[in-house]
């Protein structure tokens, strides 16, 4: 059994969210639990971060959902080829830009998550490899 616990949640006033982070200008806040404050200490405005979250309000997955037709596509696709929230494990991923850091709150742009969405993890967004072939990571 795999067990995960949210580290925080999303706050946004937006009601009409884009279908994907790559087309989102929506701003919001990632509110992280105080217990994880030290883990946020090196995140800076202007950086892009990867947010892993739970699709906590999506319908339960069933085998019929292995193929789905996205609303913006003309045919069905396998669930692992699309960004549908209806997945075997309801885990989402978004890349957002950090606008400001205030304690355990990160103001971000690029939200495609509903208000109160549980956040599972945050990771750096690695843009490219360096000439040595190593990822440019902090």
N, C-alpha and C positions, 0 to 999 in steps of 0.2 A: 504494500500500500504506500502510496506517495501522499504526503500531507504537506500542504502549504498554508501559510498564514499571511494575510495582507500586511504590508508595511505602512499603508496609508490609503488615501482615496483621492479621487479627482473632484474638484469644485469648478463648476462652470455654470453661467447663467444661460448659455446657448440652448435653444430647444431644437433648432434645425442644424444638425451636424453633418458635415461632409461625409461621404462614404469611405474616405481614406485620408490618412494624415498627409499624404503627398499633395493633396489639393485643399488643405485646410489653412485658413488664416485665423481660426477661432482661438481666442485666448482663454486661459483658465489657470487654476492653481493645483499643484500637486501638494497635498497636505500629508506630510510624512510624520509618523509617530515619533514622539520625543526620544524614544529608546534608540532611534537610528540617527540621531543628530550628527554624531561623529562621522558617520558614513557619507554625509553630504558636504563635508568641509572643503573639498577641493572642486566642487561644481561652481562654475563661473558664468555670469551673463555672457551671451553670445555663443556658448557651446550648444551643440546638439546632443541630446541624450536619447537612449532607447528606453521606453517604458513598457514593461511587460505587465499585463493586467488580465483580469478575469471578466469574461462576458457573463456576468452574473444574472442578467435578465433575459438571456437568450433561451429559446425553447430547448428542451432536452434533445440530445442527438439520438437519431434512430438510423438504422442501416439505409433507409430510403434517401437519406440526406448525403450519401456518398457521392451522388451526382446532383448538382444544383445549377440553376440558371440565374446568374447575377442579373439584377434589374437593368444594368447598363450594357449587357452582352446579348448576343443573338442566339446563343445555344447553351446547352448544359456543359459543365466542366466538373472534373473530379474535385472533391472538397479540398484536396491538398494543392490544387492549382489556383485557388482563389482565396480571397480574404473574408469569406463568410464568417459571421459570428456563430453559426450553427456548425460546431465541430465536435469530434470525439472528445477532446479535452478543450474546454472553452477558454483558451488562452489567446490573448490578443497582443499585438506588438505595434507600437507607434514610435515614430521619431519626432521629437519636438525640439524647439529652440528655447533655451533658457533666456528669459527676459530679465529676471531679478531673483535674488536669493534673500529671503528674510527668515532667519532661523531655520525652522523645519518646513517652511513653505517655499515652493519653487513656482514663480510666475512663469508660464510657458506659452508658446504660440505653436499652433499646429494640432490642436486638440481634435480628436475624432471619437472621444469617449464620452459617455453619458455622465451627468452629475452623480456623484457618490460611487462611481466605478471603483472597485477595489484594486489597488496597485500591488503587484506581487514582487516586482524588482525594478531596479534602475541600473542601466549599464551605460558606459561611454559609447558614443557613436564613432566608430572607427572609419574615417573617410577613405584612406588609401594606405598602401604599403610604402615604406621608405625605400630609397635606392638599395639598401641592404636586404630588402625583401621582408623585413620585419614590420608588423603593424605598428603604426605610430600611436602607442598607447601611453597613458600617464604612468 
